[in-house]
Amino acid sequence: MAVEDELSKKLARRQALNEGEEVEELPVSHSMAVFNPYTEFKEFSRKQIKEYEKMFAKYDVGGDKFIDLMELKLMMEKLGAPQTHVGLKEMIQTVDEDHDGKISFREFLLIFRKAAEGDLIADSGLSQLATLSEIDVDKEGVKGAADFFSAKVIIIYL
């Protein structure tokens, strides 16, 4: 139904334009705009964006270029920070700019931007996701990961 309404509005706008009437400019939604992570997220290096891209693809089990509620649940469980159903919905809602109920790659990058800017609540699921994503256990090994998390605990509590 929403698609039909959108199409009707676009057709009515096109007819008004053809008849020479003045019409308002349509807002550009994120889904319509071309997204370039390298220009929009300049605070991240190309290497970081590639790593985030790999992580996103790893948990986008459906391959639809979005992380939905169940995929986010799986991601948080694999990262060792399981969340409640309500917590997962809140995580999505925090970055879901287009209100589609799932996380696009752009919205995924927003998590890490917000974390870097200190805009996430310390104990929130998104904060945990950003923190847990800072280290690759496959590369660093379990000892490296243990050292990393020990250092994080010292910073937080001291």
N, C-alpha and C positions, 0 to 999 in steps of 0.2 A: 504494500500500500504506500509506503514512504517513497519508494522509487517512482511510482505513478504520480504522486503529488509533486515530486521534484521535476519530473519530466513535464508535467502540465505547466508548472511555473516557468520553466525554461522556454517552452513553446509560446506561452503568453507573452513573455518578455521579448522573444524574437519577433512576434507579430507586432508588438508595440513599436519596436525599433524599425521594422519595415514600413510602418505607417507614419514614421517621423515623430512619434511621441517621445518625450523625455522619460528615461528610465533610470533607476538607481543601479549603480555598479554592484555586481554580485561579489560577496566576500569570497576570497580564495581559501578553500579548506586545505588542511595539510595533506589530505588524500589526493587532491587535485594538483598540488604544487609538486614540482620536481625537488626531490630531496638529495642533497649532496652532503654526506656526513663530514667531509674534509673541509668544506667551507663554513658549515653551520657550527661545527664543534671544533673550533680552532685551538681550544685549550688542550685537546688530545693530539698526540702524535699519530702519524699514519700507522705505526706499529700497534699502538694501543687500540685504535679503531679496528684494525684487522683482528686483534685478539678478541675484542668485544663481539665482532662479527662472527668469529668462530664459535664463541660461547653461545651466542644467540641461536645460530644454526644448530648447534648440538642439542639444545633444548626445544627447538621448534620441531617436535616430533612429527607433526602433521605436514610439515613442509609448506605451510600456507603463508609464510612470511610474517606470522604473528605468534605470540606466546599467549595462549588462552589460560583460563583458570587452572585446568588440570595439568597443563605443561608447566605452569609456574609452581604448582604444588610439587610436581616431580623434581623440578630444579631445586627448590628449597630443601627438599628431603635429601637429595644427593649432595647438596652443599653442607648438610649437617645442621640445618636450621629450619626444621619443619614448622609450618604455620597452621593456625586454625583456618577454617573456611572463611570466616569473617576477616581474619587478618590478611588472607590472600586477596579478598575483594578490596580491602582498604589499600593494599599495595598497588593494585591495578588502578584504582580510582585516583591515587596520588599523581600518577603520570599520564593517565588516559585523557589526552587533550581532545581527541575527537569523539569521546564517549561511546566507543564501540564495544567496550567490555573486554578488550584484549590489548596486548602491548605490541606495538610495531617496533621495528629496529630503532627508529628515531626516538620513540618514547623510552626504549631500553637505554639509549645513550643519555637521556634526561636523568635517569636514576644516578648515573655516575657523575653527571654535572652537578646535580643537587647535592650529592655526597661531598664532592670536592668543595662546594661553596658552603657546606655546613648547614644546608637547608633541610636535612632529614632528622627526624626525631631519633635520638641515640639508640633506643631499644627497638625501633620499628623494624619490620621485615625488610624494607628497602635498604635500611642502614646495614643490616646484617648481610644482605645480598652484595652490596657494594664492598663491604669489608672482606667477606669471604672470597670475593672474586679477584682480590688483589694478588693472590698467589696461585701458581699452578703447581699442584702437588706432584704431577707427573714430571715436571722439570726440576723442581726443588727437592723432591723426595720427602718422606715423612719427617725426617729430622729437621729439614729446612722449614717445613710447615709448622712444626712444633715450636721452633725458635721464633718464627714470625708471630704466632698467636700468643706466645709468652710475652713477647715485646709489646703487643697490643694491650694485653691485660695490665702490664706495668704502666703503660701510658694512661690508660683509662682510670685506674684506681690510685695512682700516685700523683 
